[in-house]
Amino acid sequence: MWSDLTRGVAALKSAWSFDSIVPPADTACAVEDAPDFLREAETYIESGRHHSAAILAGDALESTLRKLCAEHCVVLSTNATVDGMNAELARKGIYSDVTEQRLNAAADLREKANCGLWSEVSKDDVEAMIAEVRAFAAEYANR
């Protein structure tokens, strides 16, 4: 009987974790670290590593979007992307289409940095991206 109960609990846990709205533990921790990501991104800018700064600013954006999705009961798949979360939050009216487009531009810059497209990631663009993500997080993360 004990083994049947153990198997049943394991089956329920596995079913619940599949496409659950609850982010994994490491993601939940990252949600609280968005300001830390931005501070570290600024440190990277100062040391001449703007490509790394773009990736960190993108991480801050992703964690802020995950937090917004959780607050507004947006169901996320386990492989949710920044673009998908951004589109869904805009569709639900959490923020405007203009904000969605600005966040798409930030996400694209992060992706270029991730893919090593160095010539397409300028220091000025990354500085603007950090400012955009910081303003977005300040406006929407505490709603």
MODELLER restraints for C-alpha pairs under 7 A, 6 or more apart:
rsr = mdl.restraints
at = mdl.atoms
rsr.add(forms.Gaussian(group=physical.xy_distance, feature=features.Distance(at['CA:19:A'], at['CA:76:A']), mean=6.68, stdev=0.5))
rsr.add(forms.Gaussian(group=physical.xy_distance, feature=features.Distance(at['CA:19:A'], at['CA:77:A']), mean=4.50, stdev=0.5))
rsr.add(forms.Gaussian(group=physical.xy_distance, feature=features.Distance(at['CA:19:A'], at['CA:78:A']), mean=5.33, stdev=0.5))
rsr.add(forms.Gaussian(group=physical.xy_distance, feature=features.Distance(at['CA:20:A'], at['CA:76:A']), mean=6.81, stdev=0.5))
rsr.add(forms.Gaussian(group=physical.xy_distance, feature=features.Distance(at['CA:20:A'], at['CA:77:A']), mean=6.58, stdev=0.5))
rsr.add(forms.Gaussian(group=physical.xy_distance, feature=features.Distance(at['CA:21:A'], at['CA:75:A']), mean=5.01, stdev=0.5))
rsr.add(forms.Gaussian(group=physical.xy_distance, feature=features.Distance(at['CA:21:A'], at['CA:76:A']), mean=5.25, stdev=0.5))
rsr.add(forms.Gaussian(group=physical.xy_distance, feature=features.Distance(at['CA:30:A'], at['CA:63:A']), mean=5.96, stdev=0.5))
rsr.add(forms.Gaussian(group=physical.xy_distance, feature=features.Distance(at['CA:31:A'], at['CA:63:A']), mean=4.44, stdev=0.5))
rsr.add(forms.Gaussian(group=physical.xy_distance, feature=features.Distance(at['CA:31:A'], at['CA:64:A']), mean=6.08, stdev=0.5))
rsr.add(forms.Gaussian(group=physical.xy_distance, feature=features.Distance(at['CA:31:A'], at['CA:66:A']), mean=6.93, stdev=0.5))
rsr.add(forms.Gaussian(group=physical.xy_distance, feature=features.Distance(at['CA:31:A'], at['CA:67:A']), mean=6.02, stdev=0.5))
rsr.add(forms.Gaussian(group=physical.xy_distance, feature=features.Distance(at['CA:34:A'], at['CA:60:A']), mean=4.33, stdev=0.5))
rsr.add(forms.Gaussian(group=physical.xy_distance, feature=features.Distance(at['CA:34:A'], at['CA:63:A']), mean=6.22, stdev=0.5))
rsr.add(forms.Gaussian(group=physical.xy_distance, feature=features.Distance(at['CA:34:A'], at['CA:64:A']), mean=6.61, stdev=0.5))
rsr.add(forms.Gaussian(group=physical.xy_distance, feature=features.Distance(at['CA:37:A'], at['CA:56:A']), mean=5.57, stdev=0.5))
rsr.add(forms.Gaussian(group=physical.xy_distance, feature=features.Distance(at['CA:37:A'], at['CA:57:A']), mean=6.34, stdev=0.5))
rsr.add(forms.Gaussian(group=physical.xy_distance, feature=features.Distance(at['CA:37:A'], at['CA:59:A']), mean=6.96, stdev=0.5))
rsr.add(forms.Gaussian(group=physical.xy_distance, feature=features.Distance(at['CA:37:A'], at['CA:60:A']), mean=5.57, stdev=0.5))
rsr.add(forms.Gaussian(group=physical.xy_distance, feature=features.Distance(at['CA:38:A'], at['CA:56:A']), mean=6.78, stdev=0.5))
rsr.add(forms.Gaussian(group=physical.xy_distance, feature=features.Distance(at['CA:38:A'], at['CA:57:A']), mean=5.65, stdev=0.5))
rsr.add(forms.Gaussian(group=physical.xy_distance, feature=features.Distance(at['CA:38:A'], at['CA:60:A']), mean=6.47, stdev=0.5))
rsr.add(forms.Gaussian(group=physical.xy_distance, feature=features.Distance(at['CA:38:A'], at['CA:130:A']), mean=6.72, stdev=0.5))
rsr.add(forms.Gaussian(group=physical.xy_distance, feature=features.Distance(at['CA:41:A'], at['CA:53:A']), mean=4.14, stdev=0.5))
rsr.add(forms.Gaussian(group=physical.xy_distance, feature=features.Distance(at['CA:41:A'], at['CA:56:A']), mean=5.59, stdev=0.5))
rsr.add(forms.Gaussian(group=physical.xy_distance, feature=features.Distance(at['CA:41:A'], at['CA:57:A']), mean=6.14, stdev=0.5))
rsr.add(forms.Gaussian(group=physical.xy_distance, feature=features.Distance(at['CA:42:A'], at['CA:53:A']), mean=6.76, stdev=0.5))
rsr.add(forms.Gaussian(group=physical.xy_distance, feature=features.Distance(at['CA:44:A'], at['CA:50:A']), mean=6.14, stdev=0.5))
rsr.add(forms.Gaussian(group=physical.xy_distance, feature=features.Distance(at['CA:44:A'], at['CA:52:A']), mean=6.73, stdev=0.5))
rsr.add(forms.Gaussian(group=physical.xy_distance, feature=features.Distance(at['CA:44:A'], at['CA:53:A']), mean=5.43, stdev=0.5))
rsr.add(forms.Gaussian(group=physical.xy_distance, feature=features.Distance(at['CA:45:A'], at['CA:53:A']), mean=6.06, stdev=0.5))
rsr.add(forms.Gaussian(group=physical.xy_distance, feature=features.Distance(at['CA:50:A'], at['CA:123:A']), mean=5.56, stdev=0.5))
rsr.add(forms.Gaussian(group=physical.xy_distance, feature=features.Distance(at['CA:50:A'], at['CA:126:A']), mean=6.48, stdev=0.5))
rsr.add(forms.Gaussian(group=physical.xy_distance, feature=features.Distance(at['CA:51:A'], at['CA:113:A']), mean=5.49, stdev=0.5))
rsr.add(forms.Gaussian(group=physical.xy_distance, feature=features.Distance(at['CA:51:A'], at['CA:121:A']), mean=6.72, stdev=0.5))
rsr.add(forms.Gaussian(group=physical.xy_distance, feature=features.Distance(at['CA:54:A'], at['CA:109:A']), mean=6.88, stdev=0.5))
rsr.add(forms.Gaussian(group=physical.xy_distance, feature=features.Distance(at['CA:54:A'], at['CA:110:A']), mean=5.31, stdev=0.5))
rsr.add(forms.Gaussian(group=physical.xy_distance, feature=features.Distance(at['CA:54:A'], at['CA:113:A']), mean=6.46, stdev=0.5))
rsr.add(forms.Gaussian(group=physical.xy_distance, feature=features.Distance(at['CA:54:A'], at['CA:126:A']), mean=5.55, stdev=0.5))
rsr.add(forms.Gaussian(group=physical.xy_distance, feature=features.Distance(at['CA:55:A'], at['CA:110:A']), mean=5.10, stdev=0.5))
rsr.add(forms.Gaussian(group=physical.xy_distance, feature=features.Distance(at['CA:55:A'], at['CA:113:A']), mean=6.36, stdev=0.5))
rsr.add(forms.Gaussian(group=physical.xy_distance, feature=features.Distance(at['CA:55:A'], at['CA:114:A']), mean=6.56, stdev=0.5))
rsr.add(forms.Gaussian(group=physical.xy_distance, feature=features.Distance(at['CA:57:A'], at['CA:130:A']), mean=5.76, stdev=0.5))
rsr.add(forms.Gaussian(group=physical.xy_distance, feature=features.Distance(at['CA:57:A'], at['CA:133:A']), mean=6.94, stdev=0.5))
rsr.add(forms.Gaussian(group=physical.xy_distance, feature=features.Distance(at['CA:58:A'], at['CA:107:A']), mean=6.17, stdev=0.5))
rsr.add(forms.Gaussian(group=physical.xy_distance, feature=features.Distance(at['CA:58:A'], at['CA:110:A']), mean=5.38, stdev=0.5))
rsr.add(forms.Gaussian(group=physical.xy_distance, feature=features.Distance(at['CA:61:A'], at['CA:133:A']), mean=5.92, stdev=0.5))
rsr.add(forms.Gaussian(group=physical.xy_distance, feature=features.Distance(at['CA:62:A'], at['CA:82:A']), mean=5.72, stdev=0.5))
rsr.add(forms.Gaussian(group=physical.xy_distance, feature=features.Distance(at['CA:64:A'], at['CA:137:A']), mean=6.21, stdev=0.5))
rsr.add(forms.Gaussian(group=physical.xy_distance, feature=features.Distance(at['CA:64:A'], at['CA:141:A']), mean=6.45, stdev=0.5))
rsr.add(forms.Gaussian(group=physical.xy_distance, feature=features.Distance(at['CA:65:A'], at['CA:85:A']), mean=6.50, stdev=0.5))
rsr.add(forms.Gaussian(group=physical.xy_distance, feature=features.Distance(at['CA:65:A'], at['CA:86:A']), mean=6.93, stdev=0.5))
rsr.add(forms.Gaussian(group=physical.xy_distance, feature=features.Distance(at['CA:68:A'], at['CA:141:A']), mean=6.59, stdev=0.5))
rsr.add(forms.Gaussian(group=physical.xy_distance, feature=features.Distance(at['CA:82:A'], at['CA:107:A']), mean=6.90, stdev=0.5))
rsr.add(forms.Gaussian(group=physical.xy_distance, feature=features.Distance(at['CA:83:A'], at['CA:104:A']), mean=6.61, stdev=0.5))
rsr.add(forms.Gaussian(group=physical.xy_distance, feature=features.Distance(at['CA:86:A'], at['CA:100:A']), mean=6.23, stdev=0.5))
rsr.add(forms.Gaussian(group=physical.xy_distance, feature=features.Distance(at['CA:87:A'], at['CA:100:A']), mean=6.87, stdev=0.5))
rsr.add(forms.Gaussian(group=physical.xy_distance, feature=features.Distance(at['CA:89:A'], at['CA:95:A']), mean=6.92, stdev=0.5))
rsr.add(forms.Gaussian(group=physical.xy_distance, feature=features.Distance(at['CA:90:A'], at['CA:96:A']), mean=5.98, stdev=0.5))
rsr.add(forms.Gaussian(group=physical.xy_distance, feature=features.Distance(at['CA:90:A'], at['CA:97:A']), mean=6.24, stdev=0.5))
rsr.add(forms.Gaussian(group=physical.xy_distance, feature=features.Distance(at['CA:90:A'], at['CA:100:A']), mean=6.22, stdev=0.5))
rsr.add(forms.Gaussian(group=physical.xy_distance, feature=features.Distance(at['CA:106:A'], at['CA:129:A']), mean=5.68, stdev=0.5))
rsr.add(forms.Gaussian(group=physical.xy_distance, feature=features.Distance(at['CA:109:A'], at['CA:121:A']), mean=6.60, stdev=0.5))
rsr.add(forms.Gaussian(group=physical.xy_distance, feature=features.Distance(at['CA:112:A'], at['CA:120:A']), mean=6.91, stdev=0.5))
rsr.add(forms.Gaussian(group=physical.xy_distance, feature=features.Distance(at['CA:112:A'], at['CA:121:A']), mean=6.88, stdev=0.5))
rsr.add(forms.Gaussian(group=physical.xy_distance, feature=features.Distance(at['CA:113:A'], at['CA:121:A']), mean=6.49, stdev=0.5))
